[in-house]
Amino acid sequence: MKQLQITLLGFLLLSFTQTTWAEFRTWNITGQGSVRAELVSEKYGLLTLKTSSKKTIRVSMRNLSSDDLAYLKTTFPLTTKVVVSTTTERYNEGRYFSRNDLIFRDKITITQTSKISLSEELTATFFVIGRKSRENKFVVLDKTIKKFRLSTSKPFTIWNGYRMFPDHDVLFDVKRYGYLLLITDKAGKVISAESDRDVFAEKYKSFLKANRRTWLTSKLVII
């Protein structure tokens, strides 16, 4: 009985997905005028539309009106999968390094999981956040900003690197606690907030104006 319920649920989810994807509406296309059709698929910025008479039309997203692009952005909002891998190296040589100095390097891979490849330029801001346990405060250890364009076929990778000086730096007694990745559009609107700490994702507005070495209380007051 349980297997039947699972199968039925899968069928209902599939039916809902297909219904949402295939919505008849009027598209305003440069050089072709208005066309009433449903969206069948999208690949590499090329839409496949189908009219009620089963005629197939292929349209570049560059030729869509601003209303059509706004519809796609609203109906199929950007969703991503983020993978962060961190490596550390200890330096014990050189004039400016002590034996306890650490070099941290993060590799941030952003993969689009939503159906539509919106070709607009986005900005990724990656915060590395430390915690000073004695004072119960957070601090931005590093901030990396990159502009990019996402694609459903190719992930985007960001690299960063920063040093911690536990022997003599102002960040003494601070340990890395987590990260926060904010993706914003051209208008500066946050369209995605990803973190390995729920509190950072929920309170992302606390970090919008934060720079490296910015301190925040444990309550993450909006700044």
LUMDOKE-916326 format. One record per residue (C-alpha): residue number from 0; residue in one letter; x, y, z. Coordinates in Angstrom, 2 decimals. Layout:
vexke resi=NUM	resn=a	px=X	py=Y	pz=Z
...
***
This chain:
vexke resi=0	resn=m	px=0.00	py=0.00	pz=0.00
vexke resi=1	resn=k	px=2.88	py=2.33	pz=0.85
vexke resi=2	resn=q	px=4.44	py=1.73	pz=-2.58
vexke resi=3	resn=l	px=1.15	py=2.65	pz=-4.26
vexke resi=4	resn=q	px=0.92	py=5.86	pz=-2.28
vexke resi=5	resn=i	px=4.46	py=6.83	pz=-3.27
vexke resi=6	resn=t	px=3.78	py=6.07	pz=-6.93
vexke resi=7	resn=l	px=0.56	py=8.07	pz=-6.86
vexke resi=8	resn=l	px=2.32	py=11.00	pz=-5.20
vexke resi=9	resn=g	px=5.03	py=10.92	pz=-7.86
vexke resi=10	resn=f	px=2.39	py=10.95	pz=-10.60
vexke resi=11	resn=l	px=0.63	py=13.94	pz=-9.05
vexke resi=12	resn=l	px=3.90	py=15.85	pz=-8.69
vexke resi=13	resn=l	px=4.82	py=15.11	pz=-12.30
vexke resi=14	resn=s	px=1.39	py=16.23	pz=-13.50
vexke resi=15	resn=f	px=1.67	py=19.45	pz=-11.51
vexke resi=16	resn=t	px=5.13	py=20.19	pz=-12.91
vexke resi=17	resn=q	px=3.98	py=19.65	pz=-16.46
vexke resi=18	resn=t	px=0.89	py=21.82	pz=-15.98
vexke resi=19	resn=t	px=2.96	py=24.65	pz=-14.51
vexke resi=20	resn=w	px=5.48	py=24.44	pz=-17.36
vexke resi=21	resn=a	px=2.84	py=24.40	pz=-20.12
vexke resi=22	resn=e	px=0.85	py=27.60	pz=-19.61
vexke resi=23	resn=f	px=-0.72	py=29.31	pz=-22.63
vexke resi=24	resn=r	px=0.00	py=33.03	pz=-22.73
vexke resi=25	resn=t	px=0.72	py=35.81	pz=-25.20
vexke resi=26	resn=w	px=4.40	py=36.31	pz=-26.04
vexke resi=27	resn=n	px=5.61	py=39.53	pz=-27.67
vexke resi=28	resn=i	px=8.51	py=38.66	pz=-29.94
vexke resi=29	resn=t	px=10.68	py=41.13	pz=-31.81
vexke resi=30	resn=g	px=10.18	py=40.68	pz=-35.57
vexke resi=31	resn=q	px=7.27	py=38.24	pz=-35.14
vexke resi=32	resn=g	px=4.68	py=40.23	pz=-33.23
vexke resi=33	resn=s	px=2.39	py=38.62	pz=-30.67
vexke resi=34	resn=v	px=2.07	py=34.85	pz=-30.41
vexke resi=35	resn=r	px=-0.17	py=32.91	pz=-28.04
vexke resi=36	resn=a	px=1.61	py=29.73	pz=-27.10
vexke resi=37	resn=e	px=2.85	py=27.53	pz=-24.29
vexke resi=38	resn=l	px=6.46	py=27.13	pz=-23.20
vexke resi=39	resn=v	px=7.73	py=23.64	pz=-23.97
vexke resi=40	resn=s	px=11.44	py=23.88	pz=-23.13
vexke resi=41	resn=e	px=14.47	py=26.12	pz=-22.88
vexke resi=42	resn=k	px=18.11	py=25.43	pz=-23.66
vexke resi=43	resn=y	px=21.04	py=27.81	pz=-23.98
vexke resi=44	resn=g	px=18.71	py=30.82	pz=-23.97
vexke resi=45	resn=l	px=16.54	py=29.44	pz=-26.79
vexke resi=46	resn=l	px=12.85	py=28.90	pz=-26.00
vexke resi=47	resn=t	px=10.64	py=26.36	pz=-27.72
vexke resi=48	resn=l	px=7.01	py=27.47	pz=-27.86
vexke resi=49	resn=k	px=4.00	py=25.54	pz=-29.13
vexke resi=50	resn=t	px=0.75	py=27.12	pz=-30.27
vexke resi=51	resn=s	px=-2.74	py=25.64	pz=-29.83
vexke resi=52	resn=s	px=-2.48	py=24.41	pz=-33.44
vexke resi=53	resn=k	px=0.66	py=22.41	pz=-32.46
vexke resi=54	resn=k	px=2.96	py=24.73	pz=-34.41
vexke resi=55	resn=t	px=6.46	py=24.87	pz=-32.90
vexke resi=56	resn=i	px=8.26	py=28.21	pz=-32.62
vexke resi=57	resn=r	px=11.83	py=28.71	pz=-31.44
vexke resi=58	resn=v	px=12.68	py=32.09	pz=-30.00
vexke resi=59	resn=s	px=15.84	py=33.56	pz=-28.54
vexke resi=60	resn=m	px=15.34	py=35.15	pz=-25.13
vexke resi=61	resn=r	px=17.06	py=38.23	pz=-26.56
vexke resi=62	resn=n	px=13.97	py=38.83	pz=-28.71
vexke resi=63	resn=l	px=11.46	py=38.68	pz=-25.86
vexke resi=64	resn=s	px=9.78	py=41.75	pz=-24.41
vexke resi=65	resn=s	px=10.54	py=42.99	pz=-20.91
vexke resi=66	resn=d	px=7.13	py=41.66	pz=-19.78
vexke resi=67	resn=d	px=8.01	py=38.18	pz=-21.10
vexke resi=68	resn=l	px=11.35	py=38.21	pz=-19.29
vexke resi=69	resn=a	px=9.66	py=39.38	pz=-16.09
vexke resi=70	resn=y	px=7.16	py=36.51	pz=-16.45
vexke resi=71	resn=l	px=9.95	py=33.94	pz=-16.82
vexke resi=72	resn=k	px=11.84	py=35.38	pz=-13.86
vexke resi=73	resn=t	px=8.74	py=35.31	pz=-11.64
vexke resi=74	resn=t	px=7.35	py=31.95	pz=-12.76
vexke resi=75	resn=f	px=10.69	py=30.15	pz=-12.76
vexke resi=76	resn=p	px=12.75	py=31.89	pz=-10.05
vexke resi=77	resn=l	px=16.44	py=31.21	pz=-9.82
vexke resi=78	resn=t	px=17.37	py=28.24	pz=-7.64
vexke resi=79	resn=t	px=20.89	py=27.04	pz=-7.10
vexke resi=80	resn=k	px=22.95	py=24.30	pz=-5.53
vexke resi=81	resn=v	px=26.09	py=25.48	pz=-3.78
vexke resi=82	resn=v	px=29.06	py=23.30	pz=-2.87
vexke resi=83	resn=v	px=31.89	py=24.75	pz=-0.78
vexke resi=84	resn=s	px=35.16	py=22.89	pz=-0.23
vexke resi=85	resn=t	px=37.86	py=24.32	pz=2.04
vexke resi=86	resn=t	px=41.57	py=23.55	pz=2.28
vexke resi=87	resn=t	px=44.10	py=24.86	pz=4.79
vexke resi=88	resn=e	px=47.87	py=25.20	pz=4.71
vexke resi=89	resn=r	px=50.18	py=26.00	pz=7.60
vexke resi=90	resn=y	px=53.15	py=28.27	pz=6.87
vexke resi=91	resn=n	px=56.22	py=28.10	pz=9.08
vexke resi=92	resn=e	px=58.70	py=29.84	pz=6.85
vexke resi=93	resn=g	px=59.14	py=33.36	pz=5.64
vexke resi=94	resn=r	px=59.61	py=36.73	pz=7.20
vexke resi=95	resn=y	px=55.94	py=37.59	pz=7.61
vexke resi=96	resn=f	px=54.62	py=34.25	pz=8.82
vexke resi=97	resn=s	px=54.63	py=32.64	pz=12.24
vexke resi=98	resn=r	px=54.41	py=28.93	pz=12.85
vexke resi=99	resn=n	px=50.68	py=29.13	pz=13.59
vexke resi=100	resn=d	px=49.65	py=31.19	pz=10.57
vexke resi=101	resn=l	px=47.06	py=29.47	pz=8.41
vexke resi=102	resn=i	px=46.10	py=30.01	pz=4.78
vexke resi=103	resn=f	px=42.48	py=29.14	pz=4.00
vexke resi=104	resn=r	px=41.25	py=28.58	pz=0.45
vexke resi=105	resn=d	px=37.61	py=28.05	pz=-0.52
vexke resi=106	resn=k	px=36.28	py=26.68	pz=-3.78
vexke resi=107	resn=i	px=32.65	py=27.72	pz=-4.28
vexke resi=108	resn=t	px=30.74	py=25.97	pz=-7.06
vexke resi=109	resn=i	px=27.33	py=27.38	pz=-8.01
vexke resi=110	resn=t	px=25.06	py=25.19	pz=-10.13
vexke resi=111	resn=q	px=21.72	py=26.40	pz=-11.44
vexke resi=112	resn=t	px=18.86	py=24.00	pz=-10.67
vexke resi=113	resn=s	px=15.96	py=26.09	pz=-11.99
vexke resi=114	resn=k	px=14.55	py=25.43	pz=-15.47
vexke resi=115	resn=i	px=15.21	py=28.77	pz=-17.14
vexke resi=116	resn=s	px=18.65	py=30.22	pz=-17.93
vexke resi=117	resn=l	px=18.12	py=33.93	pz=-17.37
vexke resi=118	resn=s	px=21.06	py=35.49	pz=-19.17
vexke resi=119	resn=e	px=21.29	py=38.61	pz=-17.01
vexke resi=120	resn=e	px=24.46	py=39.47	pz=-15.13
vexke resi=121	resn=l	px=24.43	py=38.45	pz=-11.47
vexke resi=122	resn=t	px=26.74	py=39.21	pz=-8.55
vexke resi=123	resn=a	px=27.92	py=36.60	pz=-6.06
vexke resi=124	resn=t	px=29.19	py=37.81	pz=-2.68
vexke resi=125	resn=f	px=30.83	py=35.15	pz=-0.53
vexke resi=126	resn=f	px=31.38	py=35.86	pz=3.17
vexke resi=127	resn=v	px=33.61	py=33.75	pz=5.40
vexke resi=128	resn=i	px=32.41	py=34.27	pz=8.97
vexke resi=129	resn=g	px=34.32	py=33.70	pz=12.19
vexke resi=130	resn=r	px=33.18	py=33.59	pz=15.76
vexke resi=131	resn=k	px=34.84	py=34.97	pz=18.88
vexke resi=132	resn=s	px=33.43	py=32.72	pz=21.55
vexke resi=133	resn=r	px=34.55	py=34.72	pz=24.59
vexke resi=134	resn=e	px=32.62	py=37.80	pz=23.50
vexke resi=135	resn=n	px=29.95	py=35.85	pz=21.60
vexke resi=136	resn=k	px=30.48	py=37.89	pz=18.44
vexke resi=137	resn=f	px=30.74	py=37.17	pz=14.72
vexke resi=138	resn=v	px=33.26	py=38.77	pz=12.37
vexke resi=139	resn=v	px=33.61	py=38.78	pz=8.59
vexke resi=140	resn=l	px=36.96	py=37.09	pz=7.96
vexke resi=141	resn=d	px=36.85	py=37.45	pz=4.20
vexke resi=142	resn=k	px=34.58	py=38.87	pz=1.50
vexke resi=143	resn=t	px=34.82	py=37.91	pz=-2.18
vexke resi=144	resn=i	px=32.71	py=39.52	pz=-4.92
vexke resi=145	resn=k	px=32.34	py=38.15	pz=-8.46
vexke resi=146	resn=k	px=30.08	py=39.05	pz=-11.38
vexke resi=147	resn=f	px=28.87	py=36.16	pz=-13.52
vexke resi=148	resn=r	px=26.13	py=34.69	pz=-15.70
vexke resi=149	resn=l	px=24.58	py=31.36	pz=-14.75
vexke resi=150	resn=s	px=23.69	py=28.62	pz=-17.18
vexke resi=151	resn=t	px=21.68	py=25.43	pz=-16.73
vexke resi=152	resn=s	px=24.49	py=23.58	pz=-18.52
vexke resi=153	resn=k	px=27.61	py=24.94	pz=-16.84
vexke resi=154	resn=p	px=28.34	py=25.70	pz=-13.16
vexke resi=155	resn=f	px=30.21	py=28.80	pz=-12.02
vexke resi=156	resn=t	px=33.24	py=28.53	pz=-9.72
vexke resi=157	resn=i	px=34.67	py=31.12	pz=-7.31
vexke resi=158	resn=w	px=38.01	py=30.84	pz=-5.52
vexke resi=159	resn=n	px=39.07	py=32.83	pz=-2.49
vexke resi=160	resn=g	px=41.99	py=32.83	pz=-0.06
vexke resi=161	resn=y	px=42.76	py=34.51	pz=3.23
vexke resi=162	resn=r	px=45.18	py=34.32	pz=6.14
vexke resi=163	resn=m	px=44.59	py=34.07	pz=9.87
vexke resi=164	resn=f	px=47.27	py=35.19	pz=12.32
vexke resi=165	resn=p	px=46.42	py=33.67	pz=15.69
vexke resi=166	resn=d	px=49.73	py=34.79	pz=17.26
vexke resi=167	resn=h	px=49.60	py=38.52	pz=16.67
vexke resi=168	resn=d	px=46.54	py=39.51	pz=14.61
vexke resi=169	resn=v	px=43.46	py=41.36	pz=15.88
vexke resi=170	resn=l	px=41.49	py=38.23	pz=15.05
vexke resi=171	resn=f	px=43.17	py=36.32	pz=17.89
vexke resi=172	resn=d	px=40.86	py=33.71	pz=19.43
vexke resi=173	resn=v	px=38.57	py=33.83	pz=16.38
vexke resi=174	resn=k	px=37.72	py=30.57	pz=14.65
vexke resi=175	resn=r	px=36.05	py=30.04	pz=11.31
vexke resi=176	resn=y	px=32.36	py=29.39	pz=11.97
vexke resi=177	resn=g	px=30.61	py=29.28	pz=8.58
vexke resi=178	resn=y	px=29.94	py=30.98	pz=5.25
vexke resi=179	resn=l	px=27.20	py=32.96	pz=3.52
vexke resi=180	resn=l	px=26.73	py=33.29	pz=-0.24
vexke resi=181	resn=l	px=24.46	py=36.06	pz=-1.53
vexke resi=182	resn=i	px=23.43	py=36.24	pz=-5.20
vexke resi=183	resn=t	px=22.01	py=39.58	pz=-6.31
vexke resi=184	resn=d	px=20.61	py=40.89	pz=-9.58
vexke resi=185	resn=k	px=21.55	py=44.12	pz=-11.35
vexke resi=186	resn=a	px=19.25	py=46.13	pz=-9.09
vexke resi=187	resn=g	px=20.99	py=44.76	pz=-6.00
vexke resi=188	resn=k	px=18.04	py=42.61	pz=-4.98
vexke resi=189	resn=v	px=19.02	py=39.42	pz=-3.19
vexke resi=190	resn=i	px=17.58	py=36.48	pz=-5.11
vexke resi=191	resn=s	px=19.43	py=33.70	pz=-3.31
vexke resi=192	resn=a	px=21.01	py=33.28	pz=0.13
vexke resi=193	resn=e	px=22.91	py=30.05	pz=0.86
vexke resi=194	resn=s	px=24.78	py=29.16	pz=4.05
vexke resi=195	resn=d	px=25.95	py=26.26	pz=6.17
vexke resi=196	resn=r	px=24.43	py=28.04	pz=9.18
vexke resi=197	resn=d	px=20.68	py=28.65	pz=9.21
vexke resi=198	resn=v	px=21.03	py=31.87	pz=11.20
vexke resi=199	resn=f	px=23.26	py=33.44	pz=8.52
vexke resi=200	resn=a	px=20.79	py=32.64	pz=5.72
vexke resi=201	resn=e	px=17.85	py=33.92	pz=7.77
vexke resi=202	resn=k	px=19.64	py=37.13	pz=8.79
vexke resi=203	resn=y	px=21.40	py=37.78	pz=5.48
vexke resi=204	resn=k	px=20.48	py=41.48	pz=5.60
vexke resi=205	resn=s	px=22.98	py=41.84	pz=8.44
vexke resi=206	resn=f	px=25.76	py=41.22	pz=5.93
vexke resi=207	resn=l	px=24.67	py=43.37	pz=2.97
vexke resi=208	resn=k	px=26.91	py=46.30	pz=3.97
vexke resi=209	resn=a	px=29.48	py=44.28	pz=5.89
vexke resi=210	resn=n	px=33.11	py=44.37	pz=4.78
vexke resi=211	resn=r	px=36.13	py=42.40	pz=5.91
vexke resi=212	resn=r	px=36.70	py=42.77	pz=9.67
vexke resi=213	resn=t	px=33.12	py=43.94	pz=10.28
vexke resi=214	resn=w	px=31.94	py=42.76	pz=13.71
vexke resi=215	resn=l	px=28.36	py=41.67	pz=14.42
vexke resi=216	resn=t	px=26.76	py=40.64	pz=17.68
vexke resi=217	resn=s	px=25.45	py=37.13	pz=18.19
vexke resi=218	resn=k	px=21.94	py=38.50	pz=17.56
vexke resi=219	resn=l	px=23.03	py=39.63	pz=14.09
vexke resi=220	resn=v	px=21.51	py=43.09	pz=14.29
vexke resi=221	resn=i	px=20.53	py=44.57	pz=10.93
vexke resi=222	resn=i	px=23.22	py=47.04	pz=9.84
***
